[in-house]
Amino acid sequence: MTQALLSRRSSPLVPVAIAALLLGALAVGSVFGARSGVLMVVGGLLGMALYHAAFGFTAAWRVFITERRGRGLRAQMVMLAIAVLLFFPALGAGSLFGQSVYGFVAPIGVSVVVGAFLFGVGMQLGGGCASGTLFTAGGGNARMLITLLFFIVGSLIGTAHFSWWQGLPAFRPVSLVSVAGTGGGIAISLALFAAIAAFTLVLEKRRHGGLEQAPRVDAGRRRWLTGPWPLLAGAVALALLNFATLALAGRPWGITSAFALWGAKGFEALGGDVSAWGYWQSPGNAAALEASAWSDITTVMNVGIMLGALAAASLAGRFAPNFRIPARSVLAAVIGGLMLGYGARLAFGCNIGAYFSGIASGSLHGWVWLVAGFAGNMLGVKLRPLFFAGEAGRRPAAKGC
């Protein structure tokens, strides 16, 4: 049955995408260590999970803002709850399976608020978040390649201004794991997740009189290859794969630091010099700039995500890039991509590194990011009709980014 289904629907790109992922993992692992190679496979699994579950942060927030439908937001709370239950004990102990681990804990200041707000606006104009840009571009969305290109440009510009923004007022980094302990941090986090989920339930029932029913999904074995997956399956997969990243890399999943690195290397290849910029003078960033991009774990995982999404789209028979993009949509992708990249640098990360992994690390800056990023999405939703014809009178789709 599965073989027949794949022969009808899947694309010839399936073996190409899978081979590229596995061969890439072997090559990276042989040069930069086995953990790096395995992390590329983890990236591929993240790409497949994101694509098959259509796990988008952007559309989930847009649907709640415009329609008060909260199914996507509640799935995010499930994802965060699982992550916190897995992360906090490991972070409290300081090690996991013999590997030293640390979380993404950042200061709370003006740069985080402004950066997350800009990122939120960019999500709605660009059409995706950081993870959404990667998996939809890898899955064949030609417009998202434009968003990705300007995401990288915006990230580079953000590194040029990074030192100035970090000079603005900020509170010291705060971790719930350090302040409340492992058990206390988990209890506080779960209470907040439950409160947000309950808030979405109240507003959805008030607007519609009941809850949106999740689409029925065939639970057969073949569906795990060809999709679609239930949204909650995607939430569970992302939490588990982020934990796998923590175990292998010693830190959580992130995305956008690689975009800054790609932009800097591209700029230097064109004759520019970023070494005097404050962002690139920190020891870690300076070393990344000098080394091969393939030695960067975030780069390896990002490539894996795109290849995994390509494989998933091909397995589903849905890889069909459309290069006929309206001019206003292109303009929105350019503006949105710039805002996404710039905002992520200011805010110490994106919806993954700051929101998902930040909250999973117990960092209060992740919660600040959530509030400011959601506010930016509210403005971005209001701006969308300027770029997307018929948007004002059309109910937005509930899936994807």
C-alpha positions in Angstrom: 0.0 0.0 0.0 2.7 2.5 1.0 4.9 1.7 -2.0 1.9 2.2 -4.3 1.0 5.5 -2.6 4.6 6.8 -2.9 4.8 5.8 -6.6 1.6 7.8 -7.3 2.3 10.9 -5.3 6.0 11.3 -4.4 8.5 13.2 -6.5 11.7 11.9 -8.0 13.4 14.4 -5.7 12.7 12.2 -2.7 15.9 10.0 -3.1 17.9 13.1 -4.0 16.8 15.0 -0.8 17.4 12.0 1.4 20.7 11.2 -0.1 21.9 14.8 0.2 20.9 14.8 3.8 22.6 11.6 4.7 25.7 12.2 2.6 25.9 15.7 4.0 25.7 14.4 7.5 28.5 11.8 6.8 30.7 14.5 5.3 30.2 17.0 8.1 30.6 14.2 10.7 33.8 13.0 9.2 35.4 16.5 9.2 33.8 18.2 12.2 32.9 15.3 14.5 30.1 12.8 14.7 27.9 15.0 16.8 27.8 17.6 14.0 26.8 14.9 11.5 24.0 13.6 13.8 22.8 17.2 14.3 22.3 17.6 10.6 20.0 14.5 10.7 18.2 16.1 13.6 17.8 19.2 11.5 16.3 17.0 8.7 13.8 15.5 11.1 12.9 19.0 12.3 12.3 20.0 8.7 10.0 17.0 8.1 8.1 17.6 11.3 7.6 21.3 10.6 6.4 20.5 7.0 4.2 17.5 7.7 2.5 19.1 10.7 2.4 22.5 9.0 3.6 23.8 12.4 3.7 27.5 11.7 4.0 30.2 14.4 3.0 33.0 12.1 -0.3 31.6 10.8 -1.2 30.4 14.3 -0.8 33.9 15.7 -2.6 35.5 12.8 -5.6 33.3 13.1 -5.9 34.0 16.8 -5.6 37.7 16.2 -8.1 37.9 13.4 -10.5 35.0 14.2 -9.8 34.2 17.8 -9.1 30.6 16.9 -6.5 29.3 19.3 -5.7 25.7 18.3 -2.3 26.7 17.0 -1.4 28.7 20.1 -2.5 25.8 22.3 -0.3 23.4 20.4 2.6 25.8 21.1 1.8 25.7 24.8 1.9 21.8 24.7 5.3 22.0 22.9 6.7 24.4 25.5 5.3 22.3 28.4 7.0 19.2 27.1 10.3 21.1 26.5 10.3 22.6 30.0 9.7 19.2 31.6 12.7 17.8 29.7 15.0 20.9 29.8 14.8 22.1 33.4 16.1 19.0 35.1 19.1 18.9 32.7 19.8 22.6 33.0 19.5 22.4 36.8 22.1 19.6 36.8 24.3 21.3 34.3 24.9 18.1 32.3 23.0 15.6 30.2 24.2 12.1 29.3 27.7 13.3 30.3 27.6 16.4 28.1 27.8 19.8 29.7 24.7 21.8 28.8 23.5 25.4 29.1 20.4 27.3 28.1 19.7 30.4 26.1 19.4 33.0 28.9 19.7 36.7 27.8 19.3 40.2 29.3 15.9 41.8 29.3 16.2 45.3 27.8 15.2 47.8 25.2 16.8 45.8 22.4 14.8 42.7 23.2 11.5 44.6 23.2 12.2 46.5 20.0 13.8 43.5 18.2 11.0 41.1 19.1 8.4 43.7 18.0 10.1 44.2 14.6 10.4 40.5 14.2 6.7 40.1 14.9 5.8 42.6 12.2 8.3 40.9 9.8 6.6 37.5 10.4 3.3 38.7 9.0 4.9 40.6 6.0 7.6 38.1 5.2 5.1 35.2 5.5 6.9 33.2 8.1 9.1 33.1 11.2 12.6 31.7 11.3 11.7 28.0 11.2 8.8 28.8 8.9 11.0 30.5 6.4 13.4 27.5 6.3 10.8 24.8 6.0 8.6 26.5 3.5 11.6 27.5 1.3 12.9 24.0 1.5 9.4 22.7 0.7 9.3 24.6 -2.6 7.8 28.0 -1.7 9.7 30.4 -4.1 8.5 33.5 -2.4 10.1 32.4 0.9 13.5 32.3 -0.8 13.1 36.0 -1.2 12.2 36.3 2.5 15.2 34.2 3.4 17.7 36.2 1.3 16.6 39.5 3.0 16.4 37.7 6.4 20.1 37.2 5.9 20.7 40.8 4.8 18.7 42.1 7.8 20.7 39.9 10.1 24.0 41.3 8.8 22.8 44.9 9.3 21.7 43.9 12.8 25.3 42.8 13.7 26.5 46.2 12.5 24.3 48.0 15.0 24.4 45.4 17.7 26.8 47.2 20.1 24.7 50.4 20.0 21.6 48.5 20.9 23.3 46.6 23.7 24.4 49.9 25.2 20.7 50.8 26.0 19.2 50.1 29.4 18.7 46.4 30.3 18.2 44.1 33.2 20.5 41.3 33.9 19.7 37.8 32.6 17.2 35.9 34.8 16.6 32.1 34.7 13.6 30.5 36.4 15.8 27.4 37.0 18.3 29.5 39.0 15.7 31.7 40.8 13.0 29.1 41.6 14.9 25.8 41.2 14.0 23.0 38.9 10.7 22.1 40.5 9.6 25.7 41.1 10.6 26.8 37.6 8.5 23.9 36.1 5.5 24.8 38.2 5.6 28.5 37.3 6.1 27.7 33.6 3.3 25.1 33.5 0.9 27.5 35.2 1.7 30.2 32.7 1.2 27.8 29.8 -2.2 26.7 31.2 -3.2 30.3 31.7 -2.5 31.2 28.1 -4.3 28.0 26.8 -7.3 28.9 29.0 -7.3 32.4 27.7 -7.5 31.2 24.1 -10.3 28.8 25.0 -12.4 31.6 26.6 -11.9 34.0 23.7 -12.6 31.3 21.1 -15.7 30.1 22.8 -16.9 33.7 23.3 -16.4 34.5 19.6 -17.6 31.2 18.0 -19.6 29.4 20.7 -17.3 26.4 20.5 -13.9 25.2 19.6 -12.5 24.6 16.1 -12.3 20.9 15.3 -8.9 19.6 14.3 -8.9 18.2 10.7 -9.2 14.5 10.7 -5.9 12.9 9.8 -5.3 9.3 8.7 -3.2 7.7 11.4 -1.9 4.9 9.2 1.8 4.2 9.1 2.1 5.6 5.6 0.9 9.0 6.8 4.1 9.5 8.8 6.0 9.5 5.6 3.6 11.4 3.3 1.8 13.7 5.8 -0.1 15.5 6.9 0.5 15.0 10.7 -1.8 16.1 13.5 -0.7 19.5 14.8 -0.1 18.0 18.3 2.2 15.4 16.8 4.3 18.3 15.4 4.4 19.9 18.8 5.6 16.7 20.5 8.2 16.1 17.7 9.6 19.7 18.0 10.0 19.4 21.8 11.7 16.1 21.6 14.0 17.1 18.8 15.0 20.3 20.6 15.9 18.2 23.6 18.0 16.0 21.3 19.7 19.2 20.1 20.5 20.0 23.8 21.9 16.6 24.4 24.1 16.6 21.3 25.1 20.3 21.0 25.1 21.2 24.7 22.7 24.0 24.0 19.1 24.3 22.6 18.0 24.7 19.0 18.6 28.1 17.3 18.4 29.3 13.8 19.2 33.0 13.1 22.8 33.2 14.3 23.7 31.3 11.2 21.9 33.9 9.0 24.2 36.6 10.5 27.2 34.4 9.8 26.2 33.7 6.2 25.6 37.4 5.6 29.0 38.3 7.1 30.8 35.7 5.0 29.0 36.8 1.9 29.8 40.5 2.6 33.5 39.7 3.1 33.5 37.6 -0.1 32.4 40.8 -1.8 35.3 42.8 -0.3 33.7 44.0 2.9 35.1 43.8 6.4 33.0 43.1 9.5 35.8 42.3 12.0 35.6 45.8 13.6 31.9 45.5 14.3 31.2 44.8 18.0 29.1 41.7 17.4 32.0 40.0 15.6 34.6 40.9 18.3 33.2 38.5 20.9 35.4 35.4 21.0 32.7 32.9 19.9 31.5 35.0 16.9 35.0 35.9 15.9 36.0 32.3 15.8 32.9 31.4 13.8 33.7 34.1 11.3 37.3 32.7 10.8 36.2 29.1 10.6 34.3 27.2 7.9 30.6 27.8 7.9 30.2 24.0 8.0 31.8 23.9 11.4 28.9 26.0 12.7 26.2 23.7 14.3 23.4 26.1 13.5 24.4 26.3 9.8 24.5 22.5 9.7 21.0 22.2 11.3 19.5 24.9 9.1 20.7 23.1 5.9 19.3 19.9 7.4 15.9 21.5 8.0 15.7 22.6 4.4 16.6 19.2 3.1 14.2 17.5 5.4 11.4 19.8 4.3 12.3 19.1 0.7 12.1 15.4 1.3 8.8 15.8 3.1 7.3 18.0 0.3 8.5 15.5 -2.3 7.1 12.5 -0.3 3.7 14.3 -0.1 3.8 15.1 -3.9 3.6 18.8 -3.1 6.9 20.1 -4.3 5.9 22.6 -7.0 7.7 26.0 -6.9 5.7 28.9 -8.3 7.8 31.8 -9.5 4.9 34.0 -10.6 4.9 36.2 -7.5 2.9 39.5 -7.5 5.1 42.6 -7.1 3.5 43.7 -3.8 4.1 40.2 -2.4 7.7 40.5 -3.4 7.9 43.9 -1.7 6.4 42.4 1.5 8.9 39.6 1.4 11.8 42.1 1.1 10.6 44.3 3.9 9.5 41.4 6.1 12.8 39.6 5.6 14.8 42.7 6.6 12.7 43.2 9.7 13.0 39.5 10.7 16.8 39.5 10.4 17.3 42.8 12.1 14.8 42.1 14.9 16.3 38.7 15.6 19.8 40.1 16.2 18.5 42.8 18.6 16.4 40.3 20.5 19.0 37.6 21.0 17.1 35.3 18.7 13.9 34.5 16.9 10.7 32.5 17.6 13.0 29.5 18.0 16.1 30.7 19.8 14.4 33.4 21.9 10.8 32.2 22.3 10.9 28.4 22.1 14.4 27.7 23.4 14.5 30.8 25.6 11.4 29.8 27.5 12.6 26.1 27.5 15.8 27.4 29.1 13.8 29.2 31.8 14.9 32.7 30.5 12.6 35.5 31.4 13.7 37.2 28.1 11.8 34.5 26.3 8.5 35.6 27.9 9.3 39.3 27.1 10.0 38.2 23.5 6.6 36.5 23.4 4.7 39.6 24.5 6.6 42.0 22.3 6.6 39.6 19.3 2.9 39.0 19.6 2.3 42.8 19.7 4.4 43.1 16.5 2.2 40.4 14.9 -0.9 42.5 15.7 0.5 45.4 13.7 1.8 43.1 11.0 -1.7 41.7 10.5 -3.1 45.2 10.1 -0.4 45.9 7.4 -0.9 42.8 5.4 -3.9 44.1 3.3 -1.5 46.7 1.8 0.5 43.9 0.2 -1.8 41.0 -0.3 -4.8 41.5 -2.5 -8.2 40.5 -0.9 -6.6 39.9 2.5 -8.9 42.3 4.4 -12.0 40.3 3.5 -10.7 36.8 3.5 -10.4 34.4 6.4 -6.7 33.5 6.8 -5.6 29.9 6.4 -5.0 28.1 9.7 -2.0 26.1 8.5 1.6 26.7 7.7 3.4 30.0 8.0 
